[in-house]
Amino acid sequence: MSAPVTIATLEAFTDAWNRHDVDALLSFMHPDGVFMTAGGPDACGARHQGHEALRKAFPGAWATVPDAQWINGKHFVQGDFGVSEWTYVGTSTDGSRVETDGVDIFAFKDGKILSKSAFRKNRPNLPAAK
């Protein structure tokens, strides 16, 4: 029997995102895990399922914001459901600054993240720092 996902698990998952550590991120994901991005061509953003697809998709989160960080995290877990609240910050490749709030909604299975669906506010980037 797997240990349940806890708030500490979601804190460690966030730390892996902030380190841009794909291998660590995959260690939290169920083999059938699904990541639905905040943006993309589909109603769900873009859907990526399974470790091979996730390994390719996760780096997209920091492709245009190479120093991306998720700060001010607040996490909630109840059984096989969880939510993380955060502020996404960083510097875009064009020099503009990103600062926007968002949430991840999770489903868990066998002590791993079965699905992560990301939502964030659609705020224009801020001017580049001078």
LOTI-65828 format. One record per residue: x, y, z of N, C-alpha, C in turn; residue in three letters. Coordinates in nm, 4 decimals, m for minus. Example, Ala and Ser with C-alpha at 12.3 -4.5 7.8 and 13.67 -1.06 7.14 Angstrom:
n.xx, n.yy, n.zz, ca.xx, ca.yy, ca.zz, c.xx, c.yy, c.zz, res
1.3190, m0.5690, 0.7800, 1.2300, m0.4500, 0.7800, 1.3200, m0.3300, 0.7800, ALA
1.2850, m0.2250, 0.7080, 1.3670, m0.1060, 0.7140, 1.2900, 0.0030, 0.7870, SER
//
This chain:
n.xx, n.yy, n.zz, ca.xx, ca.yy, ca.zz, c.xx, c.yy, c.zz, res
0.0845, m0.1191, 0.0000, 0.0000, 0.0000, 0.0000, 0.0885, 0.1248, 0.0000, MET
0.0604, 0.2180, m0.0874, 0.1378, 0.3412, m0.0991, 0.0971, 0.4411, 0.0072, SER
0.1950, 0.5209, 0.0487, 0.1644, 0.6301, 0.1416, 0.0768, 0.7315, 0.0693, ALA
m0.0179, 0.7925, 0.1398, m0.1055, 0.8905, 0.0741, m0.0295, 1.0191, 0.0401, PRO
m0.0804, 1.0895, m0.0583, m0.0274, 1.2217, m0.0910, m0.0671, 1.3161, 0.0218, VAL
0.0260, 1.4005, 0.0637, 0.0037, 1.4952, 0.1737, 0.0394, 1.6368, 0.1285, THR
0.0162, 1.7314, 0.2153, 0.0595, 1.8690, 0.1882, 0.2099, 1.8730, 0.1672, ILE
0.2847, 1.7956, 0.2457, 0.4311, 1.7903, 0.2288, 0.4683, 1.7390, 0.0895, ALA
0.3911, 1.6442, 0.0377, 0.4152, 1.5933, m0.0982, 0.4001, 1.7065, m0.1999, THR
0.2923, 1.7840, m0.1875, 0.2691, 1.8936, m0.2823, 0.3741, 2.0033, m0.2667, LEU
0.4225, 2.0268, m0.1453, 0.5316, 2.1229, m0.1255, 0.6581, 2.0751, m0.1964, GLU
0.6883, 1.9458, m0.1847, 0.8064, 1.8901, m0.2511, 0.7896, 1.8921, m0.4037, ALA
0.6692, 1.8678, m0.4512, 0.6403, 1.8746, m0.5945, 0.6654, 2.0165, m0.6455, PHE
0.6209, 2.1164, m0.5708, 0.6454, 2.2559, m0.6075, 0.7947, 2.2858, m0.6090, THR
0.8675, 2.2347, m0.5105, 1.0129, 2.2548, m0.5079, 1.0777, 2.1990, m0.6344, ASP
1.0303, 2.0833, m0.6802, 1.0837, 2.0241, m0.8030, 1.0550, 2.1132, m0.9235, ALA
0.9342, 2.1721, m0.9285, 0.9034, 2.2674, m1.0365, 0.9993, 2.3854, m1.0308, TRP
1.0247, 2.4369, m0.9108, 1.1116, 2.5539, m0.8972, 1.2574, 2.5231, m0.9298, ASN
1.2979, 2.3973, m0.9179, 1.4337, 2.3552, m0.9576, 1.4390, 2.3184, m1.1060, ARG
1.3215, 2.3120, m1.1699, 1.3113, 2.2711, m1.3104, 1.3689, 2.1301, m1.3270, HIS
1.3320, 2.0415, m1.2349, 1.3868, 1.9066, m1.2250, 1.2846, 1.8047, m1.2768, ASP
1.2961, 1.7705, m1.4044, 1.1985, 1.6821, m1.4685, 1.1968, 1.5439, m1.4031, VAL
1.3133, 1.4882, m1.3723, 1.3165, 1.3557, m1.3104, 1.2445, 1.3556, m1.1759, ASP
1.2677, 1.4583, m1.0957, 1.1975, 1.4677, m0.9666, 1.0471, 1.4816, m0.9887, ALA
1.0061, 1.5641, m1.0851, 0.8630, 1.5804, m1.1135, 0.7994, 1.4469, m1.1497, LEU
0.8663, 1.3701, m1.2347, 0.8128, 1.2414, m1.2757, 0.8008, 1.1448, m1.1585, LEU
0.8875, 1.1587, m1.0591, 0.8808, 1.0686, m0.9435, 0.7523, 1.0877, m0.8636, SER
0.6884, 1.2012, m0.8768, 0.5622, 1.2283, m0.8074, 0.4406, 1.1829, m0.8882, PHE
0.4600, 1.1596, m1.0175, 0.3489, 1.1324, m1.1077, 0.3219, 0.9825, m1.1202, MET
0.1958, 0.9471, m1.1225, 0.1518, 0.8100, m1.1492, 0.1946, 0.7744, m1.2918, HIS
0.2271, 0.6479, m1.3196, 0.2654, 0.6107, m1.4568, 0.1622, 0.6504, m1.5628, PRO
0.0344, 0.6538, m1.5266, m0.0703, 0.6974, m1.6187, m0.1042, 0.8448, m1.5998, ASP
m0.0169, 0.9186, m1.5311, m0.0432, 1.0577, m1.4951, m0.0733, 1.1466, m1.6133, GLY
m0.1589, 1.2442, m1.5879, m0.2024, 1.3407, m1.6889, m0.1689, 1.4816, m1.6401, VAL
m0.1149, 1.5642, m1.7297, m0.0883, 1.7054, m1.7044, m0.1669, 1.7841, m1.8071, PHE
m0.2563, 1.8708, m1.7597, m0.3321, 1.9599, m1.8464, m0.2815, 2.1014, m1.8209, MET
m0.2228, 2.1605, m1.9232, m0.1560, 2.2886, m1.9110, m0.2565, 2.4041, m1.8977, THR
m0.2062, 2.5185, m1.8525, m0.2912, 2.6365, m1.8373, m0.3346, 2.6922, m1.9724, ALA
m0.2542, 2.6755, m2.0743, m0.2876, 2.7261, m2.2068, m0.2694, 2.6175, m2.3107, GLY
m0.3282, 2.6375, m2.4238, m0.3136, 2.5415, m2.5316, m0.4343, 2.5418, m2.6215, GLY
m0.4342, 2.4559, m2.7226, m0.5371, 2.4586, m2.8256, m0.6704, 2.3950, m2.7860, PRO
m0.6709, 2.3208, m2.6751, m0.7915, 2.2476, m2.6363, m0.8626, 2.3164, m2.5199, ASP
m0.9847, 2.2762, m2.4936, m1.0600, 2.3328, m2.3808, m0.9849, 2.3122, m2.2496, ALA
m0.9083, 2.2031, m2.2404, m0.8319, 2.1733, m2.1180, m0.6932, 2.2353, m2.1222, CYS
m0.6609, 2.3132, m2.2225, m0.5260, 2.3653, m2.2441, m0.4582, 2.2746, m2.3441, GLY
m0.3659, 2.1914, m2.2966, m0.3075, 2.0822, m2.3741, m0.2945, 1.9646, m2.2779, ALA
m0.3254, 1.8451, m2.3252, m0.3281, 1.7258, m2.2395, m0.2096, 1.6365, m2.2727, ARG
m0.1342, 1.5995, m2.1686, m0.0176, 1.5128, m2.1830, m0.0336, 1.3984, m2.0840, HIS
m0.0217, 1.2731, m2.1314, m0.0435, 1.1582, m2.0446, 0.0705, 1.0581, m2.0547, GLN
0.1124, 1.0074, m1.9393, 0.2183, 0.9076, m1.9300, 0.3546, 0.9714, m1.9163, GLY
0.4467, 0.8983, m1.8557, 0.5780, 0.9550, m1.8244, 0.6534, 1.0045, m1.9480, HIS
0.6452, 0.9323, m2.0595, 0.7170, 0.9765, m2.1794, 0.6650, 1.1126, m2.2272, GLU
0.5338, 1.1276, m2.2326, 0.4745, 1.2555, m2.2748, 0.5020, 1.3656, m2.1726, ALA
0.4969, 1.3321, m2.0443, 0.5228, 1.4312, m1.9402, 0.6674, 1.4793, m1.9454, LEU
0.7606, 1.3881, m1.9707, 0.9019, 1.4258, m1.9797, 0.9227, 1.5318, m2.0876, ARG
0.8458, 1.5235, m2.1952, 0.8562, 1.6220, m2.3035, 0.7793, 1.7501, m2.2704, LYS
0.6663, 1.7368, m2.1996, 0.5783, 1.8517, m2.1757, 0.6251, 1.9424, m2.0613, ALA
0.6753, 1.8833, m1.9526, 0.7094, 1.9643, m1.8354, 0.8042, 2.0805, m1.8675, PHE
0.9108, 2.0611, m1.9458, 1.0004, 2.1743, m1.9739, 0.9327, 2.2911, m2.0467, PRO
0.8184, 2.2662, m2.1101, 0.7448, 2.3746, m2.1744, 0.7005, 2.4806, m2.0754, GLY
0.6883, 2.4428, m1.9482, 0.6444, 2.5376, m1.8455, 0.7470, 2.6480, m1.8224, ALA
0.8722, 2.6234, m1.8552, 0.9738, 2.7267, m1.8364, 1.0480, 2.7601, m1.9659, TRP
0.9966, 2.7167, m2.0799, 1.0620, 2.7436, m2.2084, 1.0651, 2.8930, m2.2399, ALA
0.9553, 2.9628, m2.2177, 0.9506, 3.1067, m2.2480, 0.9755, 3.1929, m2.1245, THR
0.9838, 3.1278, m2.0085, 1.0157, 3.1976, m1.8827, 1.1225, 3.1128, m1.8128, VAL
1.2487, 3.1261, m1.8560, 1.3536, 3.0359, m1.8092, 1.3775, 3.0366, m1.6584, PRO
1.3428, 3.1455, m1.5909, 1.3618, 3.1509, m1.4451, 1.2295, 3.1333, m1.3701, ASP
1.1323, 3.0689, m1.4319, 0.9981, 3.0508, m1.3742, 1.0049, 2.9918, m1.2333, ALA
0.9221, 3.0492, m1.1449, 0.9094, 3.0026, m1.0073, 0.7621, 3.0091, m0.9671, GLN
0.7215, 2.9175, m0.8801, 0.5862, 2.9155, m0.8250, 0.6023, 2.9422, m0.6767, TRP
0.5605, 3.0619, m0.6337, 0.5867, 3.1060, m0.4960, 0.4552, 3.1236, m0.4192, ILE
0.4686, 3.1481, m0.2896, 0.3539, 3.1729, m0.2007, 0.2545, 3.0578, m0.2036, ASN
0.3055, 2.9352, m0.2104, 0.2192, 2.8180, m0.2214, 0.1341, 2.7929, m0.0981, GLY
0.0104, 2.7557, m0.1240, m0.0829, 2.7075, m0.0215, m0.1408, 2.5787, m0.0777, LYS
m0.1396, 2.4732, 0.0033, m0.1785, 2.3417, m0.0459, m0.2892, 2.2819, 0.0405, HIS
m0.3741, 2.2046, m0.0237, m0.4866, 2.1381, 0.0430, m0.4958, 1.9965, m0.0118, PHE
m0.5108, 1.8995, 0.0777, m0.5280, 1.7607, 0.0374, m0.6428, 1.7013, 0.1178, VAL
m0.7330, 1.6340, 0.0488, m0.8420, 1.5607, 0.1133, m0.8580, 1.4294, 0.0371, GLN
m0.8082, 1.3219, 0.0947, m0.8184, 1.1921, 0.0283, m0.7464, 1.1924, m0.1050, GLY
m0.8172, 1.1619, m0.2130, m0.7579, 1.1543, m0.3463, m0.7756, 1.2826, m0.4275, ASP
m0.7921, 1.3955, m0.3569, m0.8127, 1.5251, m0.4215, m0.7223, 1.6284, m0.3549, PHE
m0.6692, 1.7206, m0.4338, m0.5867, 1.8269, m0.3772, m0.5888, 1.9513, m0.4628, GLY
m0.5489, 2.0625, m0.4015, m0.5395, 2.1913, m0.4691, m0.4134, 2.2614, m0.4196, VAL
m0.3423, 2.3236, m0.5118, m0.2308, 2.4113, m0.4773, m0.2599, 2.5494, m0.5341, SER
m0.2450, 2.6496, m0.4500, m0.2569, 2.7904, m0.4902, m0.1162, 2.8459, m0.4960, GLU
m0.0856, 2.9335, m0.5926, 0.0487, 2.9855, m0.6062, 0.0489, 3.1147, m0.6867, TRP
0.1637, 3.1812, m0.6862, 0.1892, 3.2944, m0.7750, 0.3053, 3.2543, m0.8651, THR
0.2819, 3.2651, m0.9948, 0.3810, 3.2304, m1.0966, 0.4590, 3.3575, m1.1299, TYR
0.5921, 3.3521, m1.1147, 0.6759, 3.4694, m1.1398, 0.7957, 3.4292, m1.2255, VAL
0.8488, 3.5282, m1.2970, 0.9699, 3.5053, m1.3740, 0.9881, 3.6126, m1.4785, GLY
1.0919, 3.5943, m1.5588, 1.1257, 3.6882, m1.6646, 1.1136, 3.6169, m1.7983, THR
1.0300, 3.6709, m1.8844, 1.0108, 3.6138, m2.0177, 1.1367, 3.6331, m2.1016, SER
1.1521, 3.5550, m2.2056, 1.2701, 3.5665, m2.2914, 1.2808, 3.7034, m2.3587, THR
1.1701, 3.7785, m2.3648, 1.1756, 3.9139, m2.4214, 1.2083, 4.0192, m2.3153, ASP
1.2332, 3.9767, m2.1905, 1.2686, 4.0683, m2.0827, 1.1510, 4.1144, m1.9989, GLY
1.0278, 4.0943, m2.0466, 0.9117, 4.1343, m1.9669, 0.8982, 4.0405, m1.8472, SER
0.8296, 4.0902, m1.7449, 0.8152, 4.0149, m1.6199, 0.6765, 3.9541, m1.6091, ARG
0.6719, 3.8336, m1.5538, 0.5474, 3.7609, m1.5322, 0.5200, 3.7577, m1.3826, VAL
0.3976, 3.7893, m1.3448, 0.3523, 3.7743, m1.2065, 0.2016, 3.7553, m1.2105, GLU
0.1585, 3.6323, m1.1875, 0.0160, 3.6030, m1.1969, m0.0203, 3.4876, m1.1035, THR
m0.1390, 3.4931, m1.0485, m0.1854, 3.3895, m0.9565, m0.2481, 3.2732, m1.0322, ASP
m0.2439, 3.1561, m0.9682, m0.3034, 3.0396, m1.0293, m0.3263, 2.9277, m0.9296, GLY
m0.3829, 2.8205, m0.9789, m0.4078, 2.7007, m0.8983, m0.3814, 2.5769, m0.9827, VAL
m0.3466, 2.4703, m0.9140, m0.3436, 2.3370, m0.9723, m0.4500, 2.2562, m0.9005, ASP
m0.5248, 2.1787, m0.9765, m0.6227, 2.0866, m0.9196, m0.5707, 1.9457, m0.9472, ILE
m0.5640, 1.8648, m0.8416, m0.5031, 1.7331, m0.8499, m0.6023, 1.6215, m0.8197, PHE
m0.5785, 1.5062, m0.8813, m0.6369, 1.3784, m0.8402, m0.5187, 1.2866, m0.8107, ALA
m0.5322, 1.2026, m0.7100, m0.4240, 1.1132, m0.6677, m0.4677, 0.9680, m0.6796, PHE
m0.3696, 0.8815, m0.7016, m0.3957, 0.7372, m0.7064, m0.2672, 0.6657, m0.6641, LYS
m0.2806, 0.5699, m0.5744, m0.1671, 0.4887, m0.5306, m0.0515, 0.5741, m0.4784, ASP
m0.0828, 0.6838, m0.4092, 0.0203, 0.7687, m0.3509, 0.0945, 0.8565, m0.4502, GLY
0.0415, 0.8683, m0.5716, 0.1040, 0.9500, m0.6768, 0.0013, 1.0465, m0.7346, LYS
0.0488, 1.1449, m0.8086, m0.0395, 1.2399, m0.8761, m0.0898, 1.1739, m1.0048, ILE
m0.2204, 1.1529, m1.0114, m0.2823, 1.0943, m1.1302, m0.3132, 1.2028, m1.2329, LEU
m0.3563, 1.3208, m1.1861, m0.3799, 1.4317, m1.2781, m0.3482, 1.5636, m1.2116, SER
m0.2954, 1.6545, m1.2946, m0.2624, 1.7918, m1.2543, m0.3198, 1.8813, m1.3621, LYS
m0.4164, 1.9622, m1.3236, m0.4777, 2.0557, m1.4169, m0.4459, 2.1970, m1.3691, SER
m0.3732, 2.2725, m1.4516, m0.3251, 2.4058, m1.4139, m0.4178, 2.5147, m1.4673, ALA
m0.4429, 2.6128, m1.3825, m0.5233, 2.7306, m1.4187, m0.4507, 2.8531, m1.3656, PHE
m0.4394, 2.9572, m1.4480, m0.3811, 3.0820, m1.3972, m0.4486, 3.2021, m1.4618, ARG
m0.4417, 3.3128, m1.3915, m0.5002, 3.4371, m1.4402, m0.4315, 3.4782, m1.5699, LYS
m0.5069, 3.5391, m1.6583, m0.4557, 3.5851, m1.7867, m0.4202, 3.7324, m1.7729, ASN
m0.3017, 3.7586, m1.7192, m0.2563, 3.8950, m1.6927, m0.1437, 3.9292, m1.7920, ARG
m0.1482, 4.0463, m1.8524, m0.0379, 4.0852, m1.9417, 0.0938, 4.0907, m1.8638, PRO
0.2021, 4.0587, m1.9339, 0.3329, 4.0690, m1.8704, 0.3622, 4.2133, m1.8333, ASN
0.4451, 4.2298, m1.7319, 0.4854, 4.3616, m1.6828, 0.6092, 4.4068, m1.7600, LEU
0.6345, 4.5379, m1.7647, 0.7526, 4.5863, m1.8381, 0.8813, 4.5247, m1.7826, PRO
0.9805, 4.5172, m1.8674, 1.1113, 4.4659, m1.8259, 1.1677, 4.5515, m1.7140, ALA
1.2413, 4.4880, m1.6243, 1.3071, 4.5605, m1.5147, 1.4149, 4.6509, m1.5744, ALA
1.4315, 4.7674, m1.5130, 1.5307, 4.8654, m1.5650, 1.6569, 4.8608, m1.4860, LYS
//
